[in-house]
């Protein structure tokens, strides 16, 4: 039970950690070693992406977000390798196309957005698969 909870509850955060760390490394390689201002911009860019999407999904923080069935969350986050690739790809594109000063904050913002939107699409796909399979949440009721 403990491993199941750890896997389900931490897999999106684990994938994000992998993606943002590798994005930092990619930008370091492509945009050059960051200054303290660049590091601050990177952190704020990634955090801003969360703020934007949280505001959008809660209609300006006025609506409580719902939770999906654990099976859907597990399947959606199990495919997180795709979200990691999307986020890292966004950082690489920023590093290749933007001037070094802009690449750090913008790259982190785009990487975080791509990761989260990719994760959202995977969870939506998992929900569709679960609907096709039958009763979502039936396994939770058996435990």
N, CA and C of each residue as an Amber inpcrd file, in Angstrom:
protein
   429
   0.8210000  -1.1890000   0.0000000   0.0000000   0.0000000   0.0000000
   0.8690000   1.2590000   0.0000000   1.9430000   1.2570000   0.7940000
   2.8110000   2.4300000   0.8630000   3.4750000   2.7380000  -0.4570000
   3.9400000   1.6820000  -1.1470000   4.5890000   1.9010000  -2.4420000
   3.5690000   2.4170000  -3.4490000   2.3550000   1.8600000  -3.4280000
   1.3200000   2.3130000  -4.3600000   1.0090000   3.7910000  -4.1440000
   0.8670000   4.1890000  -2.9070000   0.5840000   5.5940000  -2.6040000
   1.7480000   6.4800000  -3.0360000   2.9660000   6.0370000  -2.7470000
   4.1430000   6.8330000  -3.1290000   4.2430000   6.9880000  -4.6370000
   3.9600000   5.9280000  -5.3620000   4.0540000   5.9790000  -6.8230000
   2.9850000   6.8930000  -7.4010000   1.7500000   6.7250000  -6.9760000
   0.6590000   7.5220000  -7.5400000   0.7930000   8.9850000  -7.1420000
   1.0430000   9.2380000  -5.8750000   1.0510000  10.6190000  -5.3940000
   2.2920000  11.3970000  -5.7910000   3.3720000  10.7250000  -6.1110000
   4.6250000  11.4280000  -6.3850000   5.0850000  11.3680000  -7.8340000
   4.4230000  10.6150000  -8.6800000   4.9570000  10.4220000 -10.0210000
   4.9690000  11.6960000 -10.8610000   3.9650000  12.5370000 -10.7690000
   3.9830000  13.7860000 -11.5450000   5.0850000  14.7140000 -11.0400000
   5.2450000  14.8040000  -9.7240000   6.3020000  15.6510000  -9.1680000
   7.6780000  15.1030000  -9.5330000   7.8100000  13.7930000  -9.5260000
   9.0810000  13.1710000  -9.8980000   9.4050000  13.4790000 -11.3610000
   8.4100000  13.3280000 -12.2320000   8.6210000  13.6380000 -13.6450000
   8.9640000  15.1020000 -13.8540000   8.2820000  15.9980000 -13.1270000
   8.5920000  17.4150000 -13.2500000  10.0150000  17.6940000 -12.7830000
  10.4280000  17.0770000 -11.7030000  11.7950000  17.2800000 -11.1930000
  12.8360000  16.8570000 -12.2250000  12.5950000  15.7200000 -12.8470000
  13.5160000  15.2440000 -13.8950000  13.5380000  16.2410000 -15.0450000
  12.3610000  16.6710000 -15.4770000  12.2730000  17.5720000 -16.6220000
  12.9190000  18.9240000 -16.3420000  12.6520000  19.5150000 -15.1870000
  13.1670000  20.8650000 -14.9310000  14.6740000  20.8330000 -14.7090000
  15.1730000  19.7560000 -14.0900000  16.6270000  19.6250000 -13.8990000
  17.3250000  19.4450000 -15.2360000  16.7910000  18.5890000 -16.0880000
  17.4120000  18.3860000 -17.3980000  17.2620000  19.6300000 -18.2730000
  16.1790000  20.3770000 -18.0970000  16.0060000  21.6340000 -18.8430000
  17.0610000  22.6550000 -18.4240000  17.3470000  22.7160000 -17.1330000
  18.4020000  23.6120000 -16.6490000  19.7340000  23.2280000 -17.2850000
  20.0200000  21.9320000 -17.3140000  21.2600000  21.4710000 -17.9330000
  21.3240000  21.7930000 -19.4150000  20.2030000  21.6070000 -20.1140000
  20.1780000  21.9120000 -21.5450000  20.3990000  23.3960000 -21.7930000
  19.7400000  24.2290000 -20.9920000  19.9200000  25.6740000 -21.1660000
  21.3390000  26.1010000 -20.8100000  21.9290000  25.4650000 -19.8150000
  23.3210000  25.7550000 -19.4740000  24.2260000  25.4650000 -20.6740000
  23.9630000  24.3820000 -21.3450000  24.7480000  24.0070000 -22.5260000
  24.4780000  24.9530000 -23.6970000  23.2210000  25.3320000 -23.9100000
  22.8430000  26.1190000 -25.0830000  22.9530000  27.6270000 -24.8800000
  22.6140000  28.1160000 -23.6890000  22.6000000  29.5600000 -23.4400000
  23.8090000  30.0230000 -22.6410000  24.6280000  29.0980000 -22.2170000
  25.8180000  29.4560000 -21.4400000  25.5320000  29.4160000 -19.9480000
  26.6000000  29.4380000 -19.2010000  26.4880000  29.3700000 -17.7410000
  25.6390000  30.5360000 -17.2270000  24.6450000  30.2360000 -16.3750000
  23.7330000  31.2960000 -15.9520000  24.3180000  32.2020000 -14.8770000
  23.9230000  33.4500000 -14.9210000  24.2400000  34.3790000 -13.8330000
  23.2180000  34.1350000 -12.7200000  23.4030000  34.7870000 -11.5980000
  22.4060000  34.6710000 -10.5300000  21.0470000  35.1930000 -10.9920000
  21.0570000  36.2440000 -11.7790000  19.8000000  36.7680000 -12.3190000
  19.1300000  35.7430000 -13.2410000  19.9290000  35.0320000 -14.0520000
  19.3850000  33.9940000 -14.9250000  18.7640000  32.8590000 -14.1030000
  19.4440000  32.4600000 -13.0290000  18.9270000  31.3910000 -12.1650000
  17.6120000  31.8360000 -11.5310000  17.5660000  33.0720000 -11.0700000
  16.3220000  33.6110000 -10.5080000  15.2270000  33.6180000 -11.5750000
  15.5660000  34.0730000 -12.7720000  14.6000000  34.0920000 -13.8740000
  14.1140000  32.6980000 -14.2190000  14.9990000  31.7260000 -14.1930000
  14.6300000  30.3400000 -14.4540000  13.6110000  29.8600000 -13.4220000
  13.9030000  30.0900000 -12.1610000  13.0010000  29.6630000 -11.0860000
  11.6490000  30.3680000 -11.2030000  11.6670000  31.6650000 -11.4480000
  10.4200000  32.4210000 -11.5510000   9.6410000  32.0410000 -12.8090000
  10.3450000  31.7510000 -13.8920000   9.6680000  31.3300000 -15.1200000
   8.9230000  30.0210000 -14.9190000   9.5720000  29.0510000 -14.2610000
   8.9110000  27.7650000 -13.9970000   7.7310000  27.9560000 -13.0560000
   7.9110000  28.7550000 -12.0180000   6.8400000  28.9880000 -11.0510000
   5.6820000  29.7400000 -11.7020000   5.9730000  30.6610000 -12.5870000
   4.9210000  31.4370000 -13.2560000   4.0170000  30.5390000 -14.0960000
   4.5890000  29.5150000 -14.6980000   3.7740000  28.5980000 -15.4910000
   2.7300000  27.9170000 -14.6050000   3.1340000  27.5110000 -13.4070000
   2.1760000  26.9130000 -12.4840000   1.0820000  27.9070000 -12.1110000
   1.4810000  29.1380000 -11.8270000   0.5050000  30.1580000 -11.4430000
  -0.5110000  30.3860000 -12.5540000  -0.0450000  30.4970000 -13.7790000
  -0.9340000  30.7280000 -14.9170000  -1.9210000  29.5750000 -15.0780000
  -1.4130000  28.3430000 -15.0320000  -2.3130000  27.2070000 -15.2240000
  -3.2410000  26.9890000 -14.0300000  -2.7630000  27.2500000 -12.8190000
  -3.6450000  27.1400000 -11.6550000  -4.7700000  28.1730000 -11.7370000
  -4.4290000  29.3760000 -12.1250000  -5.4600000  30.4120000 -12.2630000
  -6.4570000  30.0380000 -13.3530000  -5.9620000  29.5060000 -14.4480000
  -6.8500000  29.1350000 -15.5480000  -7.7720000  27.9760000 -15.1720000
  -7.2420000  26.9690000 -14.4960000  -8.0560000  25.7920000 -14.1870000
  -9.0130000  26.0100000 -13.0240000  -8.7940000  27.0550000 -12.2520000
  -9.6940000  27.3420000 -11.1230000 -10.5330000  28.5920000 -11.3650000
 -10.5340000  29.0430000 -12.6130000 -11.2810000  30.2600000 -12.9850000
 -10.9090000  31.4130000 -12.0560000  -9.6220000  31.6950000 -12.0220000
  -9.1310000  32.7940000 -11.1950000  -9.1520000  32.4780000  -9.7150000
  -8.9000000  31.2250000  -9.3620000  -8.8680000  30.7620000  -7.9700000
 -10.2320000  30.8550000  -7.2960000 -11.3080000  30.7860000  -8.0990000
 -12.6600000  30.8550000  -7.5510000 -13.3440000  29.4920000  -7.5290000
 -12.7630000  28.4960000  -8.1740000 -13.3730000  27.1750000  -8.2440000
 -12.4010000  26.1360000  -7.7100000 -12.9010000  25.2140000  -6.9230000
 -12.0740000  24.1460000  -6.3510000 -11.8100000  23.0910000  -7.4280000
 -10.5430000  22.7220000  -7.6270000 -10.2660000  21.6860000  -8.6340000
 -10.7130000  20.3200000  -8.1270000 -11.2160000  19.5160000  -9.0340000
 -11.6490000  18.1670000  -8.6730000 -10.5010000  17.1780000  -8.8000000
 -10.6940000  16.0220000  -8.2580000  -9.7050000  14.9490000  -8.3520000
 -10.3180000  13.8120000  -9.1530000  -9.4800000  13.1780000  -9.9490000
  -9.9490000  12.0510000 -10.7350000  -9.7120000  10.7440000 -10.0120000
 -10.2220000   9.6610000 -10.5720000  -9.9750000   8.3410000  -9.9910000
  -8.4780000   8.0270000  -9.9750000  -8.0380000   7.3070000  -8.9810000
  -6.6090000   6.9960000  -8.8290000  -6.0750000   6.1850000 -10.0050000
  -6.9090000   5.3260000 -10.5900000  -6.4610000   4.5400000 -11.7410000
  -6.0980000   5.4550000 -12.9120000  -6.9150000   6.4740000 -13.0950000
  -6.6690000   7.4300000 -14.1750000  -5.3770000   8.1990000 -13.9030000
  -5.2130000   8.6660000 -12.6770000  -3.9930000   9.3890000 -12.3260000
  -2.7570000   8.5040000 -12.5180000  -2.8560000   7.2450000 -12.1020000
  -1.7250000   6.3340000 -12.2300000  -1.3580000   6.1130000 -13.6860000
  -2.3380000   5.8160000 -14.5200000  -2.0580000   5.5840000 -15.9380000
  -1.5400000   6.8530000 -16.6020000  -2.1750000   7.9700000 -16.3190000
  -1.7500000   9.2300000 -16.9270000  -0.3370000   9.6200000 -16.5440000
   0.0190000   9.4440000 -15.2860000   1.3700000   9.8110000 -14.8640000
   2.3890000   8.7390000 -15.2170000   1.9430000   7.4980000 -15.4180000
   2.8650000   6.4420000 -15.8440000   3.4290000   6.7390000 -17.2310000
   2.6730000   7.4560000 -18.0160000   3.1280000   7.8490000 -19.3560000
   3.8890000   9.1730000 -19.3170000   4.2960000   9.5770000 -18.1120000
   4.9540000  10.8640000 -17.9120000   6.2410000  11.0620000 -18.6780000
   6.8330000  10.0030000 -19.1780000   8.0480000  10.1440000 -19.9820000
   7.7850000  11.0710000 -21.1690000   6.5530000  11.0350000 -21.6790000
   6.2020000  11.9100000 -22.8000000   6.1530000  13.3750000 -22.3610000
   5.6350000  13.6230000 -21.1710000   5.5950000  14.9920000 -20.6410000
   6.9980000  15.5080000 -20.3700000   7.8520000  14.6330000 -19.8630000
   9.2540000  15.0180000 -19.6240000   9.9000000  15.4090000 -20.9460000
   9.6780000  14.6100000 -21.9750000  10.2530000  14.9040000 -23.2910000
   9.7190000  16.2170000 -23.8610000   8.4270000  16.4660000 -23.6990000
   7.8450000  17.7300000 -24.1910000   8.4650000  18.9340000 -23.4790000
   8.5620000  18.8520000 -22.1610000   9.1280000  19.9610000 -21.4010000
  10.5770000  20.2170000 -21.7530000  11.3620000  19.1630000 -21.8010000
  12.7750000  19.3150000 -22.1590000  12.9080000  19.8480000 -23.5790000
  12.0620000  19.3590000 -24.4770000  12.0870000  19.8550000 -25.8540000
  11.8000000  21.3420000 -25.9340000  10.8480000  21.8090000 -25.1270000
  10.5270000  23.2410000 -25.1140000  11.7190000  24.0570000 -24.6290000
  12.4180000  23.5700000 -23.6110000  13.6080000  24.2770000 -23.1110000
  14.7040000  24.2990000 -24.1690000  14.8830000  23.2050000 -24.8670000
  15.9050000  23.1390000 -25.9200000  15.5770000  24.1270000 -27.0420000
  14.3190000  24.1760000 -27.4570000  13.9200000  25.1340000 -28.5010000
  14.2000000  26.5600000 -28.0360000  13.8570000  26.8670000 -26.7870000
  14.1360000  28.2160000 -26.2630000  15.6230000  28.4920000 -26.2610000
  16.4170000  27.5130000 -25.8500000  17.8640000  27.6980000 -25.8210000
  18.4760000  27.8820000 -27.1920000  17.8890000  27.2390000 -28.1810000
  18.4010000  27.3500000 -29.5490000  17.9460000  28.6190000 -30.2630000
  16.8060000  29.1770000 -29.8650000  16.2300000  30.2830000 -30.6420000
  16.2620000  31.6440000 -29.9560000  16.3960000  31.6650000 -28.6390000
  16.3390000  32.9400000 -27.9190000  17.7220000  33.4060000 -27.4980000
  17.9000000  34.7140000 -27.3280000  19.1550000  35.2000000 -26.7710000
  19.3270000  34.6560000 -25.3490000  20.5670000  34.5010000 -24.9310000
  20.8720000  33.8750000 -23.6390000  20.0770000  34.4830000 -22.4910000
  19.9750000  35.7890000 -22.4090000  19.2600000  36.4250000 -21.3030000
  17.7960000  36.0450000 -21.2400000  17.1690000  35.9140000 -22.3970000
  15.7450000  35.5690000 -22.4430000  15.5150000  34.0700000 -22.3430000
  16.5080000  33.2870000 -22.7320000  16.3340000  31.8340000 -22.7830000
  16.0810000  31.2320000 -21.4100000  16.6850000  31.8000000 -20.3710000
  16.5640000  31.1830000 -19.0470000  15.1450000  31.2620000 -18.4980000
  14.5770000  32.4380000 -18.3800000  13.2270000  32.5690000 -17.8240000
  12.1810000  31.9990000 -18.7820000  12.3090000  32.3150000 -20.0580000
  11.3360000  31.8470000 -21.0420000  11.4280000  30.3370000 -21.2150000
  12.6410000  29.8160000 -21.2430000  12.8270000  28.3750000 -21.3810000
  12.1990000  27.6100000 -20.2340000  12.3700000  28.1020000 -19.0100000
  11.7700000  27.4370000 -17.8500000  10.2560000  27.5270000 -17.9060000
   9.7330000  28.6920000 -18.2790000   8.2870000  28.8680000 -18.3930000
   7.7100000  27.9070000 -19.4260000   8.3160000  27.8700000 -20.6070000
   7.8210000  27.0020000 -21.6700000   7.9640000  25.5330000 -21.3120000
   9.0730000  25.1810000 -20.6700000   9.2820000  23.7880000 -20.2550000
   8.2130000  23.3560000 -19.2640000   7.9460000  24.1960000 -18.2660000
   6.9340000  23.8540000 -17.2590000   5.5470000  23.7770000 -17.8920000
   5.2270000  24.7070000 -18.7680000   3.9230000  24.6890000 -19.4410000
   3.7830000  23.4300000 -20.2950000   4.7960000  23.1240000 -21.0760000
   4.7310000  21.9460000 -21.9430000   4.5790000  20.6740000 -21.1140000
   5.3190000  20.5920000 -20.0110000   5.2050000  19.4230000 -19.1430000
   3.7830000  19.2910000 -18.6060000   3.2720000  20.3630000 -18.0340000
   1.9560000  20.2890000 -17.3950000   0.8390000  20.0560000 -18.4090000
   0.9040000  20.7190000 -19.5470000  -0.1240000  20.5010000 -20.5680000
  -0.0220000  19.0920000 -21.1360000   1.1980000  18.6090000 -21.3030000
   1.3840000  17.2300000 -21.7370000   0.8230000  16.2560000 -20.7180000
   1.0930000  16.5130000 -19.4490000   0.5700000  15.6620000 -18.3830000
  -0.9610000  15.6920000 -18.3700000  -1.5330000  16.8710000 -18.5660000
  -2.9930000  16.9990000 -18.6090000  -3.5730000  16.1890000 -19.7670000
  -2.9440000  16.2570000 -20.9210000  -3.4250000  15.4800000 -22.0670000
  -3.3260000  13.9810000 -21.8040000  -2.2500000  13.5600000 -21.1560000
  -2.0940000  12.1390000 -20.8370000  -3.1530000  11.6750000 -19.8450000
  -3.4740000  12.5050000 -18.8770000  -4.5070000  12.1420000 -17.9050000
  -5.8770000  12.1120000 -18.5800000  -6.1130000  13.0370000 -19.4990000
  -7.3790000  13.0070000 -20.2530000  -7.4620000  11.7350000 -21.0980000
  -6.3520000  11.3450000 -21.7110000  -6.3160000  10.0930000 -22.4810000
  -6.5610000   8.9000000 -21.5570000  -5.9340000   8.9030000 -20.3930000
  -6.1330000   7.8220000 -19.4340000  -7.5960000   7.7490000 -18.9900000
  -8.2270000   8.8880000 -18.8090000  -9.6450000   8.9100000 -18.4190000
 -10.5110000   8.3000000 -19.5250000 -10.1830000   8.6140000 -20.7770000
 -10.9240000   8.0250000 -21.9000000 -10.7480000   6.5100000 -21.9190000
  -9.5160000   6.0560000 -21.7230000  -9.2520000   4.6150000 -21.7030000
  -9.9950000   3.9440000 -20.5510000 -10.0400000   4.6050000 -19.4150000
 -10.7350000   4.0590000 -18.2500000 -12.2380000   3.9770000 -18.5130000
 -12.7890000   4.9760000 -19.2020000 -14.2180000   4.9370000 -19.5470000
 -14.5110000   3.7680000 -20.4840000 -13.6140000   3.5370000 -21.4250000
 -13.8010000   2.4190000 -22.3520000 -13.6960000   1.0770000 -21.6300000
 -12.8710000   1.0380000 -20.6050000 -12.6560000  -0.1940000 -19.8390000
 -13.8650000  -0.5240000 -18.9810000 -14.5440000   0.4810000 -18.4860000
 -15.6920000   0.2130000 -17.6320000 -15.7480000   1.1370000 -16.4510000
 -15.9840000   0.6070000 -15.2730000 -16.2300000   1.3730000 -14.0560000
 -14.9500000   1.9440000 -13.4580000 -14.6650000   3.2340000 -13.6780000
 -13.4890000   3.8160000 -13.0300000 -13.7120000   3.8890000 -11.5280000
 -12.6920000   3.5180000 -10.7920000 -12.7940000   3.5840000  -9.3450000
 -13.2500000   2.2670000  -8.7300000 -13.5800000   1.2710000  -9.5600000
 -14.0300000  -0.0040000  -9.0260000 -12.9440000  -0.6820000  -8.2070000
 -11.7040000  -0.5600000  -8.6260000 -10.6060000  -1.1730000  -7.8850000
 -10.4310000  -0.5350000  -6.5220000 -10.6730000   0.7880000  -6.4060000
 -10.5630000   1.4680000  -5.1210000 -11.5980000   0.9450000  -4.1300000
 -12.7890000   0.5900000  -4.6370000 -13.8500000   0.1220000  -3.7610000
 -13.5450000  -1.2510000  -3.1870000 -12.7210000  -2.0560000  -3.8700000
 -12.3930000  -3.4010000  -3.4140000 -11.3990000  -3.3960000  -2.2610000
 -10.6540000  -2.3280000  -2.0880000  -9.6020000  -2.2810000  -1.0600000
 -10.1340000  -1.8760000   0.2680000
